[in-house]
Amino acid sequence: MIRILKMGEVSAAEIFSRGVPTVNVSDTVTEILQNVRKRGDAALKEYTERFDGARLERLQVTQEEMDEAIEAVDPELLRVLEKAAANIRKFHSRQVRNSFIINDEEGVVMGQKVIPVDRAGLYVPGGTAAYPSTVLMDLIPAKIAGVPEVVVTTPPGRDGKINPVILAAARVGGADRIMKVGGAQAIAALAYGTESVPRVDKIVGPGNAFVAEAKRQVYGLVSIDMIAGPSEILVVADGKSNPRHLAADLLSQAEHDRMASAVLVTDSEELAAAVQAEIERQLPLLEREEIARASIEQNGKIILTESLWDAIDTANEIAPEHLELCVDHPFDYLDRIRHAGSVFMGRNCPEALGDYLAGPNHTLPTQGTARFSSPLGVDDFVKRTQYTYFTREALNRVAEDVALFARAEGLTGHARSALSRGEAEA
């Protein structure tokens, strides 16, 4: 049963604690990375046979396989994928940054170019669940950013095939290549390149502990989006909220993973008790009851505060991945929210809406990292290059200032460099 805790009666450590995986996979991942780096496709095929039970001759999905997948997917689901993609494009198109130029001083031009990375890699989890939503959320911003090539990697089933819905989403999103490889070995292939898998500049996408550790180890050789932890939801609700709705929203995240975190913060003891009971009623209705129950019992919490403003402060302290504001006038509280990955406003905006259809990204910072990081977006797939141009006359106007600054730092070579183009050298 989910615990009810009161602010002021328990320690902050107990309220804000969150379960974290304790399994150390670092050495195993290091071995996989080194093997793939050394042996390329041969290592990928061996790992795919060992971990996924599939013996592959070819790692890349063929056009014929793509066509078969589209035929196999329910047309209504295809329609929904297209609708979600349109919403994602509409939202993320507003994130596009423009290059700029400044030339308001004679002889001086400065500017910044915004340039997409040459190639991005998108990891899509496989196993017991397929996540076409992740394909759309991570692929579409990359294409909007102008990335010339996006490579999708995802583990095959025992039959050597990729889930058709994943392939359909990849086509809708505009993937350039799809590779049948998963786990830490997929991250290695994207980071180092193999005979079949091209090396990329940026790797994005969620995964298990092995995938997360692999991303951590290759960071620096390539860029990554984030080291994502288990899913989180925090709901701030007043006493007028419907406990049935709140319980359903909390369980929607609890069913992801035993380590997921579902938290309700409210100023109503009556609502807290009602949600606690409603969670117990709804748990047996879930296909993933065992996972959801473990999450609720290990990491679930209902936190009672004196006021809604205190609840908002509590939410900021936790800095959740997903934050629901289940109140009458949610925009009255929005300016007070400082730390959250994505905020869902009002009583009719469940987090699940954001997972699939609304448009804002669902790849979000977890484990309190929303205090300093942001949702995945177009910015993740671009870099900035700045440039400066001075005429000789413009340089001479400031050369003495540059030299003075350089000497203050003890760098006389810098001073000579600045002065060397003037009428007299230092």
N, C-alpha and C positions, 0 to 999 in steps of 0.2 A: 504493500500500500504506500502511496505517496506520502511523504512526511509534511506536516504543517509546522513551520517555524515562525517565531515572532522576533522581529527586530528588537534588540535591546535585551532579549532573554537568552540569546545564544550568541556565540562568538562570531565575528565576521568570517573567520576562517571556515567555520562550519557552513555558513550561509553561502559563501562564495566558492567553496571547494567544488571541484569537478573531477570526475573520474578520468584517468589517463591510462592508456595501455602500458603495461609493464614489461612486455616481451621485448627483448633486445634482439633486433634482426640485423644489426649493423655489419657483423662479420659475414653473414650469409650474403647480404646485398653486395658487399665489397667483392666477394668471390664471383658473383654473377656478373658484375660490371667488368671485372678484369677479363673474365672468360669471353664475354661478348666482344670486348675491345680487341682481344687477340684473335678470335676465331670467327667473328662475324656471323654470317647466315648459318653456318654449321652449328654454332652454339644456340642460336635462336630456335632452330628446328629441334634440337635435342631437348631444350627446356620446354618447348611447346608439347612435345610428346610426353615428357615426364610430368608436367604440371597440369596440362589440359587434356591429355589422352588422345591428341590428334597428331597423326603422322602426315606431314605436309611436304609436297614437292615444290610448291610455289607459295611464297609468303604474301604476295600482293593480290588483292581481290581483283578479279577480272571483270570486264564489262559485261560478260555473259552472266556472271554471278550477281552483278548489280541489277541487271534487267530482271532476272528471276526473283530477286528480293522485292522489287517494286510490284511485280505481279502477285506475289504472295501476301502482301500487306492489305488489310481491309481498306477499301477506298475511303471510308469515313475517317479512319485514323489518318490516312494521307491528307485528307482535307484539314483535319485539326493540326497536323504538323505544319502545313502551309500557312494556316491562320496564325499559329504561334510564331512561325518564322517572320511573318509580316510584322507582328507586334514587336518582336525583338529588333528587327531592322529599324522600325520607326523610332524606337527609344534610343538605340545606340548610334543612329545617324546623327543625333544631336550632340554626341560626344566628340565628333571629329574636330581636331585642332588644325588651325591654319598656320602656315609659315608667315613670318612677318619681316619687314624691312624698315629700318630707321635711317633717314638721310636728311635730318633737319639742321645739320651743321656743315658748312662748306668744306668739301674735301674729305668727308667722313661718311662711310656707309657701314652699317651694322645690321645683322639680321640673324634669323633662325630658320632652319629648314626642318620640317617634320617628315621623317622618312620611315616607311614600314620596314620591319625586319625582312630579310630575304625569304626565310622559310620558317614556319612554325609547326610544332608537333602537338597533337591533341590526343591525350590518353583518355580512353573510355573504358570504364570497368566492365567486366563480364561476370561470369559466374551465375549465381542464382537469380540475379535481377538484371534487366536491360534498361539503360537510361538514355533513350533518344533525346530527352530534354537536355542532357549534358552536351550532346553533340551540337544541338542548335545554339545553346547558350555560349559555348566556347568557340564554335566555328564562325558564326555570323559576325561577331565583332572583329575577328581577324580579317575576314574578307572585306568588311567595311573600311578597315584600316588600310587596305590595299596590299596585304601580304600576297606575293605572287604565287606561293605554293604552301598549302596546308596539308600535312600528312596526319592521318588518323590511324592510331594503333588500338587494337582491341583484341582480346583473346578469343579464339574460336571454340566452338563446341567440340565434342568428341568426333563428330562427323566431319570436322575440318571446315565447317561453315560458320559464318557470322550471323547473328540474329538478324533476320530480314528488316526488322524495325530500325535497328541501328544503321543498316545500309541505306534505308529509305531516308532517314534523317540526314545522313551524310550527303546524299544527293540533293535534298532540299536545301541544305546549308551551303553547298558548293565545295565539298571536299575535293582535293586534287588527287590524292592517293589514299588508299585504305590498306593497312597491313594487318595480317593475322598474327599478331603477337601481343602478349600481355605481360603483366607483372614487372618486376625490376628489370627483366631483360629487354622489355620494350623501351624503358627509359634509357637504358644503355645504348640501344640501337639508335635512338633519336639523338642522343648526345654525341656519340662517336661516329655514327654512320657505319653501314655494312654494305655488302654487295647489292642488297635489295632496298635497304632503308636509307634514305638520304639523311645526312647530318642536318640538324635544324639549329636555329638561333634561340628559339624560345620554346619551352615545354609547358603546357597547361593541362589541367584536368585532374580530377580526384582519383583516389585509389586506396588500396589497403596499406597496412603498415610497411610492406616491402616497397610499394610504389613510392610512398612518402619518403622513406629513407633513401631510396635511389635518387629521387629529385634533390634531396638535401646534399647527397654526395657529389652530384654532377654540377651543382650550382657553382658558377664561376667560370666553368667551361662553356656553359650555356646559361641563359636566363630562365627562371621559372616563375610561375604565377604566385604560389604560396605553398606552405606546408600545411595542408588542411587537416584539422582534427575531426573528431566525430561531430555529427550534426547537432545543432542547438536551436531551441526556441524559448523565448521569454515572452510571456503575455502579461501586460499590465491591464488590469480590469477593475471596474468599479462594481458596486453591489447590484446594479441593474442588469449586468451581463447575464446571458443565458448559460448556465453551467454545462448543459449538453454540448453547446457549441465549443466552449473552452476546453472541455475534456477531449473532444474530437481533435481540436487543433494541437493540443499537447501530444496526443497519441500519434498524430501524423508524423511527428519527428521521432518519437520513441521507437516506432517500428523500423526505422532505418538501421539501427545498430544497438547492441547491448550497451555501448559506451555513450550513446546519444544522451543529451541533456534536455529535459523539459521542465520549465520553471514558470510558475504563476506567481505574480506579485500583486497583491490586492489590499485594500483597506477594509475589506468586509469579511468578518469571521464567518458569517452565514454563507457567503459565496464560497469561501475556502472549504467549508465542510461539504457543501453541495457538490463541488467539483471533485473532491476526494472520493465521494460515493459514486459519482457518475463515471469516473475513470474505472472503478472496479466493475461497474455494470457493462461498460463498453469493451473492456479488454478481451473477454471471451468471444467477441464478435469479429476480432481481427484474425486474418489468416496467419499473421506473424505475431501471434499472441505471446509466444515464449520470449521472443526478442524484445518486444515492447514492454513486457512485464519486468524483465531484467533491467531494462533502462530506467523504468519508473522507480523500481525499488532501490537501485544503486545510486542514481543521479537525479531523480525527480524531486522537486521541492515545491511547496506552496509557502510563500513568504508573506507574512502579515505586517503591514506598515500602518503608521498613524494616519497618513493621508496619501492621496494620489501623487502629490508632489514628492513625497518621500519615496513612493514607488518608482517615480521617474529617476530619482537620484540613485536608487538601488539598481535600476536597469543600466544606468551609465557606469556604475561601478563594475557590473558584470560584463558589460560590452558584448552583448550577444550577437550571434550570427543573424538570427531572425528576431525581430521585435514586433509584436502586435500591440497596438493601442486600442483596446476594446472599451471605448468611452464615447460619450455623446458628441463631443466637439474635439476630435483628435488634433485638428490644426492648432488649437489653443496650446497644445503641449509640444508641438513639433520643434519649436525653437529651443526648448529645454533639452531635447535629445542631442547628445554630443557623440555618443559611442554606440554604434550599432551598424551591422552590415547592411541590412535592408529593413525598412519600417513599413508595416502594414496598418493602414489607417482606418479606424472605425470598426463597427460591429459586423460588417459584411465583407471583410477582406481577409479571408483565411490565408495563411502562409502558403498553402498548396496552390493557390492562384498564382503566386509568384514563381513557384517551381516550374510551372508548365506554360502559362498562357499570357500573363499580363504584359511582359516585355522587358522590365528591368532584369538584370542578370541574377542568376541563382548561384553562381560560384562566388562565395562570400568568405570573408575572414572569420576564423573560429578561435576558440580558446582565449578570448579577450584581446585578440590582435586587432579587432575593430577600433581599438584606441589609437592605432597609428596606421592602419592600412585600409584598403578600399575594395569594393566589389570588382570582379573582373570586368574589363571594358576595353574600348578601342585603344586607350592609352597604353594598355599592356602589350600592344603589338607594334608600337612605333618607338622610335628614338629621335632625339633632337641633335642636330648639328648646328653649331653657331659659326658665324663668319664675321670678319672685320676687314675693312678696307680704309686706308688713310693715304691721301696724297702726300708728297714730300713736304709741301707747305703745311699741311695739317699736322704731320708728325713733328715738324720743327716747333710748332706752337706749344707742344706739350712735352717735348723731349726732356727739358730740364726738370719738369715735375716728376716724370718717370724715373729719371736718374736719382733725384732726391729720395724718392720712395725706396728705390733699390739699395742705395747706400745705407739707408736706415736699417735694412735687413742684412747688411754686410755682404751684399752681392754686387760687387763692383763690375763684374762681367755683364750683368744686366744693364747697369748704367752705361757702360761703353757701347753696348748694342743699341740702346735708345738714342745715344748722341752721335753715333758713327755716320749717320746720313745727313747730319747738319753741316753747317759751313765750317765748323771747327770740331775736331774730335776731342773726346775726353783724354 
